Amino acid sequence: MYKVVIVDDEPIIVEGLQKGIEWANWNCEIVGTGSNGLEGLQLVKELQPDILISDISMTNMDGLAMVAAVSYTHLRAH
């Protein structure tokens, strides 16, 4: 089963993605959600998801900076 993390600052989008897709049919499970890039970065570090779905424009850290930080952290770990 693939682990999925969703990060978006709009709760209705997060809820829509969680409930609007039958994740099990795609061999996926939502393992965490965050409301900004900093939360998303922490979730990725803790949960090591296979798939990250993120908004680009968010408070504290935007989605692009979050992905760059995830990539940097991942590269340093190997």
All heavy atoms as a GROMACS GRO file, in nm:
protein
  597
    1MET      N    1   0.085  -0.118   0.000
    1MET     CA    2   0.000   0.000   0.000
    1MET      C    3   0.090   0.124   0.000
    1MET      O    4   0.184   0.133   0.079
    1MET     CB    5  -0.091  -0.004   0.123
    1MET     CG    6  -0.180   0.113   0.139
    1MET     SD    7  -0.361   0.103   0.122
    1MET     CE    8  -0.408  -0.060   0.084
    2TYR      N    9   0.060   0.219  -0.088
    2TYR     CA   10   0.135   0.344  -0.095
    2TYR      C   11   0.085   0.441   0.012
    2TYR      O   12  -0.035   0.456   0.031
    2TYR     CB   13   0.120   0.410  -0.233
    2TYR     CG   14   0.178   0.327  -0.344
    2TYR    CD1   15   0.096   0.257  -0.430
    2TYR    CD2   16   0.316   0.321  -0.363
    2TYR    CE1   17   0.148   0.181  -0.533
    2TYR    CE2   18   0.369   0.246  -0.466
    2TYR     CZ   19   0.285   0.176  -0.551
    2TYR     OH   20   0.338   0.100  -0.652
    3LYS      N   21   0.178   0.507   0.079
    3LYS     CA   22   0.143   0.606   0.181
    3LYS      C   23   0.136   0.744   0.115
    3LYS      O   24   0.227   0.783   0.042
    3LYS     CB   25   0.247   0.608   0.292
    3LYS     CG   26   0.257   0.476   0.367
    3LYS     CD   27   0.350   0.483   0.484
    3LYS     CE   28   0.493   0.502   0.439
    3LYS     NZ   29   0.590   0.502   0.551
    4VAL      N   30   0.026   0.817   0.145
    4VAL     CA   31   0.001   0.948   0.085
    4VAL      C   32  -0.010   1.054   0.193
    4VAL      O   33  -0.076   1.032   0.295
    4VAL     CB   34  -0.130   0.946   0.002
    4VAL    CG1   35  -0.158   1.082  -0.059
    4VAL    CG2   36  -0.127   0.838  -0.104
    5VAL      N   37   0.055   1.168   0.170
    5VAL     CA   38   0.041   1.285   0.257
    5VAL      C   39  -0.017   1.398   0.172
    5VAL      O   40   0.028   1.420   0.059
    5VAL     CB   41   0.176   1.328   0.319
    5VAL    CG1   42   0.167   1.466   0.381
    5VAL    CG2   43   0.222   1.226   0.422
    6ILE      N   44  -0.116   1.467   0.227
    6ILE     CA   45  -0.180   1.581   0.159
    6ILE      C   46  -0.150   1.707   0.240
    6ILE      O   47  -0.171   1.708   0.362
    6ILE     CB   48  -0.332   1.562   0.148
    6ILE    CG1   49  -0.365   1.436   0.068
    6ILE    CG2   50  -0.398   1.685   0.084
    6ILE    CD1   51  -0.512   1.398   0.070
    7VAL      N   52  -0.103   1.812   0.171
    7VAL     CA   53  -0.073   1.939   0.238
    7VAL      C   54  -0.140   2.052   0.161
    7VAL      O   55  -0.111   2.073   0.043
    7VAL     CB   56   0.080   1.963   0.246
    7VAL    CG1   57   0.107   2.092   0.321
    7VAL    CG2   58   0.151   1.846   0.310
    8ASP      N   59  -0.231   2.121   0.227
    8ASP     CA   60  -0.302   2.234   0.166
    8ASP      C   61  -0.357   2.321   0.278
    8ASP      O   62  -0.400   2.269   0.381
    8ASP     CB   63  -0.416   2.185   0.077
    8ASP     CG   64  -0.466   2.291  -0.018
    8ASP    OD1   65  -0.506   2.400   0.030
    8ASP    OD2   66  -0.465   2.268  -0.140
    9ASP      N   67  -0.354   2.452   0.257
    9ASP     CA   68  -0.401   2.543   0.362
    9ASP      C   69  -0.552   2.565   0.357
    9ASP      O   70  -0.606   2.638   0.440
    9ASP     CB   71  -0.328   2.677   0.356
    9ASP     CG   72  -0.339   2.747   0.223
    9ASP    OD1   73  -0.388   2.685   0.126
    9ASP    OD2   74  -0.299   2.864   0.214
   10GLU      N   75  -0.620   2.501   0.265
   10GLU     CA   76  -0.765   2.511   0.258
   10GLU      C   77  -0.827   2.377   0.300
   10GLU      O   78  -0.817   2.278   0.227
   10GLU     CB   79  -0.809   2.547   0.117
   10GLU     CG   80  -0.760   2.686   0.076
   10GLU     CD   81  -0.813   2.727  -0.060
   10GLU    OE1   82  -0.935   2.710  -0.083
   10GLU    OE2   83  -0.732   2.775  -0.141
   11PRO      N   84  -0.888   2.373   0.418
   11PRO     CA   85  -0.944   2.247   0.470
   11PRO      C   86  -1.042   2.179   0.375
   11PRO      O   87  -1.045   2.055   0.368
   11PRO     CB   88  -1.014   2.290   0.600
   11PRO     CG   89  -0.946   2.415   0.642
   11PRO     CD   90  -0.905   2.483   0.513
   12ILE      N   91  -1.118   2.257   0.299
   12ILE     CA   92  -1.215   2.196   0.209
   12ILE      C   93  -1.145   2.117   0.097
   12ILE      O   94  -1.196   2.014   0.051
   12ILE     CB   95  -1.312   2.301   0.150
   12ILE    CG1   96  -1.431   2.232   0.085
   12ILE    CG2   97  -1.242   2.394   0.053
   12ILE    CD1   98  -1.549   2.324   0.060
   13ILE      N   99  -1.028   2.161   0.056
   13ILE     CA  100  -0.950   2.089  -0.046
   13ILE      C  101  -0.897   1.959   0.012
   13ILE      O  102  -0.908   1.852  -0.051
   13ILE     CB  103  -0.834   2.176  -0.099
   13ILE    CG1  104  -0.886   2.305  -0.161
   13ILE    CG2  105  -0.747   2.097  -0.196
   13ILE    CD1  106  -0.973   2.285  -0.284
   14VAL      N  107  -0.843   1.966   0.132
   14VAL     CA  108  -0.791   1.845   0.197
   14VAL      C  109  -0.903   1.743   0.215
   14VAL      O  110  -0.888   1.626   0.181
   14VAL     CB  111  -0.726   1.878   0.334
   14VAL    CG1  112  -0.687   1.751   0.408
   14VAL    CG2  113  -0.606   1.969   0.314
   15GLU      N  114  -1.017   1.790   0.264
   15GLU     CA  115  -1.131   1.700   0.285
   15GLU      C  116  -1.179   1.642   0.152
   15GLU      O  117  -1.210   1.523   0.143
   15GLU     CB  118  -1.245   1.775   0.353
   15GLU     CG  119  -1.364   1.687   0.385
   15GLU     CD  120  -1.476   1.761   0.456
   15GLU    OE1  121  -1.452   1.872   0.508
   15GLU    OE2  122  -1.588   1.707   0.458
   16GLY      N  123  -1.185   1.726   0.050
   16GLY     CA  124  -1.229   1.678  -0.082
   16GLY      C  125  -1.137   1.571  -0.138
   16GLY      O  126  -1.183   1.472  -0.194
   17LEU      N  127  -1.007   1.591  -0.122
   17LEU     CA  128  -0.912   1.490  -0.170
   17LEU      C  129  -0.922   1.362  -0.088
   17LEU      O  130  -0.912   1.251  -0.143
   17LEU     CB  131  -0.770   1.545  -0.164
   17LEU     CG  132  -0.735   1.649  -0.270
   17LEU    CD1  133  -0.602   1.716  -0.238
   17LEU    CD2  134  -0.730   1.585  -0.408
   18GLN      N  135  -0.943   1.375   0.041
   18GLN     CA  136  -0.955   1.256   0.126
   18GLN      C  137  -1.080   1.175   0.093
   18GLN      O  138  -1.073   1.053   0.082
   18GLN     CB  139  -0.960   1.295   0.274
   18GLN     CG  140  -0.827   1.338   0.330
   18GLN     CD  141  -0.839   1.376   0.476
   18GLN    OE1  142  -0.907   1.472   0.511
   18GLN    NE2  143  -0.772   1.302   0.561
   19LYS      N  144  -1.192   1.244   0.080
   19LYS     CA  145  -1.319   1.175   0.063
   19LYS      C  146  -1.359   1.154  -0.082
   19LYS      O  147  -1.439   1.065  -0.112
   19LYS     CB  148  -1.430   1.254   0.135
   19LYS     CG  149  -1.411   1.257   0.285
   19LYS     CD  150  -1.521   1.335   0.353
   19LYS     CE  151  -1.500   1.334   0.504
   19LYS     NZ  152  -1.603   1.412   0.574
   20GLY      N  153  -1.305   1.235  -0.171
   20GLY     CA  154  -1.347   1.229  -0.312
   20GLY      C  155  -1.279   1.124  -0.395
   20GLY      O  156  -1.318   1.099  -0.510
   21ILE      N  157  -1.177   1.062  -0.340
   21ILE     CA  158  -1.103   0.959  -0.413
   21ILE      C  159  -1.108   0.831  -0.332
   21ILE      O  160  -1.085   0.833  -0.211
   21ILE     CB  161  -0.956   1.003  -0.436
   21ILE    CG1  162  -0.953   1.129  -0.523
   21ILE    CG2  163  -0.875   0.890  -0.499
   21ILE    CD1  164  -0.817   1.192  -0.536
   22GLU      N  165  -1.135   0.721  -0.397
   22GLU     CA  166  -1.133   0.591  -0.329
   22GLU      C  167  -0.989   0.540  -0.330
   22GLU      O  168  -0.948   0.464  -0.417
   22GLU     CB  169  -1.229   0.495  -0.396
   22GLU     CG  170  -1.374   0.540  -0.381
   22GLU     CD  171  -1.474   0.437  -0.429
   22GLU    OE1  172  -1.444   0.315  -0.418
   22GLU    OE2  173  -1.580   0.478  -0.476
   23TRP      N  174  -0.914   0.587  -0.232
   23TRP     CA  175  -0.770   0.562  -0.227
   23TRP      C  176  -0.736   0.414  -0.227
   23TRP      O  177  -0.636   0.373  -0.287
   23TRP     CB  178  -0.709   0.633  -0.107
   23TRP     CG  179  -0.714   0.782  -0.121
   23TRP    CD1  180  -0.806   0.868  -0.065
   23TRP    CD2  181  -0.627   0.862  -0.201
   23TRP    NE1  182  -0.779   0.997  -0.106
   23TRP    CE2  183  -0.670   0.996  -0.189
   23TRP    CE3  184  -0.517   0.834  -0.282
   23TRP    CZ2  185  -0.605   1.102  -0.254
   23TRP    CZ3  186  -0.453   0.938  -0.346
   23TRP    CH2  187  -0.497   1.070  -0.331
   24ALA      N  188  -0.814   0.333  -0.158
   24ALA     CA  189  -0.785   0.189  -0.150
   24ALA      C  190  -0.788   0.125  -0.288
   24ALA      O  191  -0.713   0.030  -0.315
   24ALA     CB  192  -0.883   0.121  -0.057
   25ASN      N  193  -0.873   0.176  -0.378
   25ASN     CA  194  -0.878   0.122  -0.514
   25ASN      C  195  -0.747   0.144  -0.589
   25ASN      O  196  -0.720   0.077  -0.688
   25ASN     CB  197  -0.992   0.186  -0.593
   25ASN     CG  198  -1.128   0.142  -0.545
   25ASN    OD1  199  -1.142   0.046  -0.470
   25ASN    ND2  200  -1.232   0.212  -0.588
   26TRP      N  201  -0.669   0.240  -0.545
   26TRP     CA  202  -0.540   0.273  -0.608
   26TRP      C  203  -0.424   0.221  -0.524
   26TRP      O  204  -0.310   0.261  -0.544
   26TRP     CB  205  -0.529   0.425  -0.627
   26TRP     CG  206  -0.633   0.477  -0.720
   26TRP    CD1  207  -0.754   0.531  -0.686
   26TRP    CD2  208  -0.627   0.475  -0.862
   26TRP    NE1  209  -0.823   0.565  -0.798
   26TRP    CE2  210  -0.748   0.532  -0.909
   26TRP    CE3  211  -0.533   0.433  -0.954
   26TRP    CZ2  212  -0.776   0.545  -1.044
   26TRP    CZ3  213  -0.561   0.447  -1.090
   26TRP    CH2  214  -0.681   0.502  -1.133
   27ASN      N  215  -0.455   0.134  -0.429
   27ASN     CA  216  -0.355   0.077  -0.340
   27ASN      C  217  -0.284   0.187  -0.259
   27ASN      O  218  -0.162   0.184  -0.242
   27ASN     CB  219  -0.254  -0.008  -0.417
   27ASN     CG  220  -0.176  -0.101  -0.328
   27ASN    OD1  221  -0.227  -0.149  -0.227
   27ASN    ND2  222  -0.052  -0.127  -0.364
   28CYS      N  223  -0.362   0.286  -0.214
   28CYS     CA  224  -0.308   0.400  -0.139
   28CYS      C  225  -0.383   0.419  -0.009
   28CYS      O  226  -0.500   0.383   0.003
   28CYS     CB  227  -0.321   0.528  -0.222
   28CYS     SG  228  -0.221   0.532  -0.371
   29GLU      N  229  -0.314   0.482   0.086
   29GLU     CA  230  -0.373   0.516   0.215
   29GLU      C  231  -0.323   0.655   0.256
   29GLU      O  232  -0.204   0.683   0.248
   29GLU     CB  233  -0.328   0.414   0.319
   29GLU     CG  234  -0.370   0.446   0.460
   29GLU     CD  235  -0.309   0.351   0.562
   29GLU    OE1  236  -0.214   0.277   0.530
   29GLU    OE2  237  -0.357   0.355   0.677
   30ILE      N  238  -0.416   0.742   0.297
   30ILE     CA  239  -0.380   0.874   0.349
   30ILE      C  240  -0.323   0.853   0.488
   30ILE      O  241  -0.392   0.806   0.578
   30ILE     CB  242  -0.502   0.969   0.356
   30ILE    CG1  243  -0.572   0.982   0.221
   30ILE    CG2  244  -0.459   1.105   0.411
   30ILE    CD1  245  -0.494   1.052   0.116
   31VAL      N  246  -0.195   0.887   0.507
   31VAL     CA  247  -0.131   0.866   0.637
   31VAL      C  248  -0.115   0.996   0.715
   31VAL      O  249  -0.083   0.994   0.834
   31VAL     CB  250   0.004   0.794   0.624
   31VAL    CG1  251  -0.015   0.653   0.573
   31VAL    CG2  252   0.100   0.873   0.536
   32GLY      N  253  -0.138   1.111   0.647
   32GLY     CA  254  -0.126   1.237   0.717
   32GLY      C  255  -0.168   1.354   0.631
   32GLY      O  256  -0.168   1.345   0.508
   33THR      N  257  -0.209   1.462   0.699
   33THR     CA  258  -0.245   1.586   0.631
   33THR      C  259  -0.184   1.703   0.706
   33THR      O  260  -0.167   1.698   0.828
   33THR     CB  261  -0.398   1.606   0.621
   33THR    OG1  262  -0.452   1.618   0.752
   33THR    CG2  263  -0.466   1.492   0.546
   34GLY      N  264  -0.150   1.808   0.632
   34GLY     CA  265  -0.096   1.927   0.693
   34GLY      C  266  -0.158   2.051   0.630
   34GLY      O  267  -0.213   2.044   0.520
   35SER      N  268  -0.148   2.164   0.701
   35SER     CA  269  -0.213   2.286   0.654
   35SER      C  270  -0.114   2.393   0.608
   35SER      O  271  -0.155   2.502   0.570
   35SER     CB  272  -0.303   2.343   0.763
   35SER     OG  273  -0.227   2.378   0.877
   36ASN      N  274   0.015   2.362   0.611
   36ASN     CA  275   0.115   2.455   0.557
   36ASN      C  276   0.243   2.376   0.528
   36ASN      O  277   0.256   2.260   0.564
   36ASN     CB  278   0.141   2.573   0.651
   36ASN     CG  279   0.197   2.532   0.784
   36ASN    OD1  280   0.304   2.472   0.792
   36ASN    ND2  281   0.126   2.564   0.891
   37GLY      N  282   0.337   2.443   0.462
   37GLY     CA  283   0.458   2.376   0.421
   37GLY      C  284   0.544   2.324   0.535
   37GLY      O  285   0.606   2.218   0.524
   38LEU      N  286   0.548   2.397   0.646
   38LEU     CA  287   0.627   2.350   0.760
   38LEU      C  288   0.569   2.222   0.818
   38LEU      O  289   0.643   2.129   0.851
   38LEU     CB  290   0.635   2.460   0.868
   38LEU     CG  291   0.718   2.582   0.831
   38LEU    CD1  292   0.710   2.688   0.940
   38LEU    CD2  293   0.863   2.544   0.804
   39GLU      N  294   0.436   2.218   0.829
   39GLU     CA  295   0.372   2.094   0.877
   39GLU      C  296   0.397   1.981   0.778
   39GLU      O  297   0.424   1.867   0.818
   39GLU     CB  298   0.221   2.115   0.893
   39GLU     CG  299   0.181   2.196   1.012
   39GLU     CD  300   0.030   2.210   1.026
   39GLU    OE1  301  -0.046   2.137   0.958
   39GLU    OE2  302  -0.012   2.296   1.103
   40GLY      N  303   0.385   2.013   0.650
   40GLY     CA  304   0.408   1.912   0.547
   40GLY      C  305   0.548   1.855   0.552
   40GLY      O  306   0.568   1.733   0.543
   41LEU      N  307   0.646   1.942   0.570
   41LEU     CA  308   0.786   1.898   0.578
   41LEU      C  309   0.804   1.804   0.697
   41LEU      O  310   0.868   1.699   0.685
   41LEU     CB  311   0.878   2.019   0.590
   41LEU     CG  312   1.027   1.991   0.596
   41LEU    CD1  313   1.075   1.916   0.474
   41LEU    CD2  314   1.103   2.122   0.612
   42GLN      N  315   0.746   1.839   0.810
   42GLN     CA  316   0.756   1.753   0.929
   42GLN      C  317   0.689   1.618   0.905
   42GLN      O  318   0.742   1.513   0.942
   42GLN     CB  319   0.696   1.822   1.051
   42GLN     CG  320   0.719   1.750   1.180
   42GLN     CD  321   0.867   1.735   1.214
   42GLN    OE1  322   0.947   1.825   1.192
   42GLN    NE2  323   0.905   1.621   1.266
   43LEU      N  324   0.571   1.620   0.840
   43LEU     CA  325   0.500   1.495   0.812
   43LEU      C  326   0.581   1.406   0.718
   43LEU      O  327   0.588   1.284   0.738
   43LEU     CB  328   0.364   1.524   0.748
   43LEU     CG  329   0.257   1.579   0.842
   43LEU    CD1  330   0.138   1.630   0.762
   43LEU    CD2  331   0.213   1.472   0.940
   44VAL      N  332   0.642   1.465   0.618
   44VAL     CA  333   0.723   1.386   0.524
   44VAL      C  334   0.841   1.323   0.597
   44VAL      O  335   0.873   1.206   0.576
   44VAL     CB  336   0.770   1.473   0.406
   44VAL    CG1  337   0.875   1.402   0.323
   44VAL    CG2  338   0.651   1.512   0.319
   45LYS      N  339   0.906   1.399   0.684
   45LYS     CA  340   1.019   1.345   0.760
   45LYS      C  341   0.975   1.230   0.850
   45LYS      O  342   1.043   1.128   0.860
   45LYS     CB  343   1.084   1.454   0.844
   45LYS     CG  344   1.163   1.554   0.763
   45LYS     CD  345   1.221   1.660   0.855
   45LYS     CE  346   1.299   1.764   0.777
   45LYS     NZ  347   1.353   1.869   0.867
   46GLU      N  348   0.860   1.247   0.916
   46GLU     CA  349   0.813   1.146   1.011
   46GLU      C  350   0.754   1.023   0.943
   46GLU      O  351   0.778   0.910   0.986
   46GLU     CB  352   0.706   1.206   1.103
   46GLU     CG  353   0.758   1.305   1.202
   46GLU     CD  354   0.646   1.371   1.282
   46GLU    OE1  355   0.530   1.323   1.278
   46GLU    OE2  356   0.675   1.471   1.349
   47LEU      N  357   0.672   1.046   0.839
   47LEU     CA  358   0.593   0.937   0.782
   47LEU      C  359   0.653   0.874   0.657
   47LEU      O  360   0.611   0.767   0.616
   47LEU     CB  361   0.452   0.989   0.750
   47LEU     CG  362   0.375   1.046   0.870
   47LEU    CD1  363   0.244   1.110   0.823
   47LEU    CD2  364   0.349   0.937   0.972
   48GLN      N  365   0.750   0.940   0.594
   48GLN     CA  366   0.815   0.888   0.474
   48GLN      C  367   0.712   0.840   0.369
   48GLN      O  368   0.713   0.724   0.329
   48GLN     CB  369   0.909   0.773   0.510
   48GLN     CG  370   1.021   0.812   0.603
   48GLN     CD  371   1.123   0.901   0.535
   48GLN    OE1  372   1.176   0.864   0.432
   48GLN    NE2  373   1.149   1.017   0.590
   49PRO      N  374   0.623   0.930   0.325
   49PRO     CA  375   0.521   0.888   0.229
   49PRO      C  376   0.581   0.856   0.092
   49PRO      O  377   0.690   0.902   0.057
   49PRO     CB  378   0.429   1.010   0.220
   49PRO     CG  379   0.521   1.125   0.246
   49PRO     CD  380   0.617   1.074   0.351
   50ASP      N  381   0.506   0.777   0.017
   50ASP     CA  382   0.543   0.747  -0.122
   50ASP      C  383   0.494   0.856  -0.215
   50ASP      O  384   0.554   0.879  -0.320
   50ASP     CB  385   0.482   0.613  -0.164
   50ASP     CG  386   0.527   0.500  -0.074
   50ASP    OD1  387   0.648   0.470  -0.074
   50ASP    OD2  388   0.443   0.443  -0.001
   51ILE      N  389   0.384   0.922  -0.176
   51ILE     CA  390   0.320   1.025  -0.259
   51ILE      C  391   0.293   1.147  -0.171
   51ILE      O  392   0.240   1.134  -0.061
   51ILE     CB  393   0.187   0.974  -0.319
   51ILE    CG1  394   0.213   0.850  -0.407
   51ILE    CG2  395   0.117   1.084  -0.400
   51ILE    CD1  396   0.086   0.777  -0.448
   52LEU      N  397   0.328   1.265  -0.223
   52LEU     CA  398   0.299   1.391  -0.156
   52LEU      C  399   0.215   1.476  -0.250
   52LEU      O  400   0.255   1.502  -0.363
   52LEU     CB  401   0.429   1.464  -0.122
   52LEU     CG  402   0.418   1.607  -0.071
   52LEU    CD1  403   0.343   1.611   0.062
   52LEU    CD2  404   0.557   1.668  -0.058
   53ILE      N  405   0.098   1.516  -0.203
   53ILE     CA  406   0.010   1.606  -0.279
   53ILE      C  407   0.008   1.737  -0.204
   53ILE      O  408  -0.026   1.742  -0.086
   53ILE     CB  409  -0.133   1.549  -0.291
   53ILE    CG1  410  -0.129   1.415  -0.365
   53ILE    CG2  411  -0.224   1.648  -0.362
   53ILE    CD1  412  -0.261   1.341  -0.366
   54SER      N  413   0.047   1.846  -0.273
   54SER     CA  414   0.062   1.974  -0.204
   54SER      C  415   0.014   2.090  -0.289
   54SER      O  416   0.033   2.092  -0.410
   54SER     CB  417   0.209   1.995  -0.168
   54SER     OG  418   0.227   2.121  -0.108
   55ASP      N  419  -0.042   2.188  -0.219
   55ASP     CA  420  -0.069   2.318  -0.278
   55ASP      C  421   0.066   2.388  -0.295
   55ASP      O  422   0.164   2.355  -0.227
   55ASP     CB  423  -0.158   2.398  -0.181
   55ASP     CG  424  -0.212   2.526  -0.240
   55ASP    OD1  425  -0.186   2.554  -0.359
   55ASP    OD2  426  -0.280   2.600  -0.166
   56ILE      N  427   0.073   2.481  -0.386
   56ILE     CA  428   0.197   2.557  -0.404
   56ILE      C  429   0.198   2.680  -0.314
   56ILE      O  430   0.295   2.707  -0.244
   56ILE     CB  431   0.217   2.598  -0.551
   56ILE    CG1  432   0.244   2.474  -0.635
   56ILE    CG2  433   0.331   2.698  -0.565
   56ILE    CD1  434   0.255   2.499  -0.782
   57SER      N  435   0.088   2.754  -0.311
   57SER     CA  436   0.080   2.879  -0.237
   57SER      C  437   0.020   2.855  -0.098
   57SER      O  438  -0.100   2.834  -0.085
   57SER     CB  439  -0.004   2.980  -0.314
   57SER     OG  440  -0.016   3.100  -0.243
   58MET      N  441   0.108   2.856   0.005
   58MET     CA  442   0.062   2.835   0.142
   58MET      C  443   0.141   2.926   0.235
   58MET      O  444   0.246   2.978   0.197
   58MET     CB  445   0.086   2.689   0.186
   58MET     CG  446   0.006   2.588   0.110
   58MET     SD  447   0.037   2.420   0.172
   58MET     CE  448   0.203   2.392   0.112
   59THR      N  449   0.094   2.940   0.358
   59THR     CA  450   0.162   3.022   0.457
   59THR      C  451   0.282   2.946   0.516
   59THR      O  452   0.291   2.824   0.503
   59THR     CB  453   0.066   3.061   0.570
   59THR    OG1  454   0.015   2.941   0.630
   59THR    CG2  455  -0.049   3.144   0.520
   60ASN      N  456   0.369   3.020   0.583
   60ASN     CA  457   0.488   2.969   0.652
   60ASN      C  458   0.594   2.913   0.558
   60ASN      O  459   0.710   2.943   0.574
   60ASN     CB  460   0.454   2.865   0.758
   60ASN     CG  461   0.374   2.920   0.871
   60ASN    OD1  462   0.383   3.038   0.903
   60ASN    ND2  463   0.293   2.838   0.933
   61MET      N  464   0.556   2.829   0.466
   61MET     CA  465   0.648   2.773   0.367
   61MET      C  466   0.562   2.728   0.250
   61MET      O  467   0.468   2.651   0.269
   61MET     CB  468   0.726   2.655   0.424
   61MET     CG  469   0.816   2.585   0.324
   61MET     SD  470   0.895   2.436   0.389
   61MET     CE  471   1.035   2.508   0.473
   62ASP      N  472   0.592   2.777   0.129
   62ASP     CA  473   0.509   2.736   0.015
   62ASP      C  474   0.546   2.594  -0.028
   62ASP      O  475   0.645   2.537   0.016
   62ASP     CB  476   0.518   2.837  -0.100
   62ASP     CG  477   0.652   2.843  -0.167
   62ASP    OD1  478   0.716   2.738  -0.185
   62ASP    OD2  479   0.693   2.954  -0.207
   63GLY      N  480   0.462   2.539  -0.112
   63GLY     CA  481   0.479   2.401  -0.155
   63GLY      C  482   0.609   2.375  -0.228
   63GLY      O  483   0.670   2.269  -0.214
   64LEU      N  484   0.656   2.471  -0.308
   64LEU     CA  485   0.780   2.453  -0.382
   64LEU      C  486   0.900   2.451  -0.287
   64LEU      O  487   0.991   2.368  -0.302
   64LEU     CB  488   0.797   2.562  -0.487
   64LEU     CG  489   0.690   2.562  -0.597
   64LEU    CD1  490   0.710   2.680  -0.690
   64LEU    CD2  491   0.691   2.432  -0.674
   65ALA      N  492   0.900   2.540  -0.188
   65ALA     CA  493   1.008   2.540  -0.088
   65ALA      C  494   1.005   2.412  -0.006
   65ALA      O  495   1.110   2.357   0.029
   65ALA     CB  496   0.996   2.662   0.002
   66MET      N  497   0.885   2.363   0.024
   66MET     CA  498   0.872   2.239   0.099
   66MET      C  499   0.933   2.122   0.021
   66MET      O  500   1.011   2.044   0.075
   66MET     CB  501   0.726   2.210   0.131
   66MET     CG  502   0.704   2.079   0.205
   66MET     SD  503   0.531   2.038   0.231
   66MET     CE  504   0.471   2.023   0.064
   67VAL      N  505   0.901   2.112  -0.107
   67VAL     CA  506   0.954   2.004  -0.189
   67VAL      C  507   1.105   2.015  -0.202
   67VAL      O  508   1.177   1.915  -0.196
   67VAL     CB  509   0.885   2.002  -0.328
   67VAL    CG1  510   0.956   1.907  -0.423
   67VAL    CG2  511   0.739   1.962  -0.313
   68ALA      N  512   1.155   2.137  -0.216
   68ALA     CA  513   1.300   2.157  -0.222
   68ALA      C  514   1.366   2.111  -0.092
   68ALA      O  515   1.471   2.046  -0.094
   68ALA     CB  516   1.334   2.303  -0.251
   69ALA      N  517   1.305   2.144   0.021
   69ALA     CA  518   1.359   2.103   0.152
   69ALA      C  519   1.352   1.952   0.168
   69ALA      O  520   1.446   1.891   0.220
   69ALA     CB  521   1.282   2.172   0.265
   70VAL      N  522   1.246   1.890   0.121
   70VAL     CA  523   1.233   1.744   0.126
   70VAL      C  524   1.343   1.682   0.041
   70VAL      O  525   1.412   1.589   0.084
   70VAL     CB  526   1.094   1.697   0.078
   70VAL    CG1  527   1.093   1.547   0.052
   70VAL    CG2  528   0.987   1.733   0.178
   71SER      N  529   1.363   1.732  -0.078
   71SER     CA  530   1.466   1.679  -0.168
   71SER      C  531   1.603   1.693  -0.107
   71SER      O  532   1.685   1.600  -0.109
   71SER     CB  533   1.461   1.750  -0.303
   71SER     OG  534   1.338   1.728  -0.366
   72TYR      N  535   1.633   1.808  -0.050
   72TYR     CA  536   1.763   1.834   0.012
   72TYR      C  537   1.785   1.738   0.129
   72TYR      O  538   1.892   1.678   0.143
   72TYR     CB  539   1.771   1.979   0.058
   72TYR     CG  540   1.901   2.013   0.125
   72TYR    CD1  541   2.017   2.030   0.050
   72TYR    CD2  542   1.909   2.027   0.263
   72TYR    CE1  543   2.138   2.061   0.111
   72TYR    CE2  544   2.029   2.057   0.324
   72TYR     CZ  545   2.142   2.074   0.248
   72TYR     OH  546   2.261   2.103   0.309
   73THR      N  547   1.683   1.724   0.213
   73THR     CA  548   1.693   1.634   0.328
   73THR      C  549   1.714   1.490   0.283
   73THR      O  550   1.796   1.417   0.338
   73THR     CB  551   1.565   1.643   0.415
   73THR    OG1  552   1.549   1.778   0.457
   73THR    CG2  553   1.572   1.554   0.536
   74HIS      N  554   1.641   1.448   0.180
   74HIS     CA  555   1.652   1.313   0.128
   74HIS      C  556   1.791   1.288   0.070
   74HIS      O  557   1.852   1.184   0.094
   74HIS     CB  558   1.544   1.289   0.022
   74HIS     CG  559   1.551   1.151  -0.038
   74HIS    ND1  560   1.515   1.039   0.032
   74HIS    CD2  561   1.592   1.110  -0.160
   74HIS    CE1  562   1.533   0.933  -0.045
   74HIS    NE2  563   1.579   0.972  -0.162
   75LEU      N  564   1.844   1.384  -0.003
   75LEU     CA  565   1.976   1.367  -0.064
   75LEU      C  566   2.085   1.359   0.043
   75LEU      O  567   2.179   1.281   0.030
   75LEU     CB  568   2.006   1.483  -0.160
   75LEU     CG  569   1.926   1.483  -0.288
   75LEU    CD1  570   1.953   1.612  -0.367
   75LEU    CD2  571   1.958   1.361  -0.374
   76ARG      N  572   2.071   1.438   0.149
   76ARG     CA  573   2.172   1.437   0.256
   76ARG      C  574   2.169   1.306   0.334
   76ARG      O  575   2.270   1.265   0.390
   76ARG     CB  576   2.149   1.554   0.350
   76ARG     CG  577   2.189   1.686   0.288
   76ARG     CD  578   2.178   1.795   0.387
   76ARG     NE  579   2.243   1.755   0.513
   76ARG     CZ  580   2.334   1.826   0.576
   76ARG    NH1  581   2.373   1.940   0.528
   76ARG    NH2  582   2.385   1.783   0.690
   77ALA      N  583   2.052   1.241   0.338
   77ALA     CA  584   2.040   1.117   0.415
   77ALA      C  585   2.105   0.998   0.344
   77ALA      O  586   2.134   0.898   0.406
   77ALA     CB  587   1.892   1.086   0.442
   78HIS      N  588   2.127   1.011   0.213
   78HIS     CA  589   2.183   0.898   0.138
   78HIS      C  590   2.325   0.918   0.106
   78HIS      O  591   2.400   0.974   0.074
   78HIS     CB  592   2.105   0.875   0.011
   78HIS     CG  593   1.964   0.826   0.037
   78HIS    ND1  594   1.919   0.786   0.160
   78HIS    CD2  595   1.860   0.811  -0.045
   78HIS    CE1  596   1.794   0.748   0.151
   78HIS    NE2  597   1.755   0.764   0.028
   0.00000   0.00000   0.00000
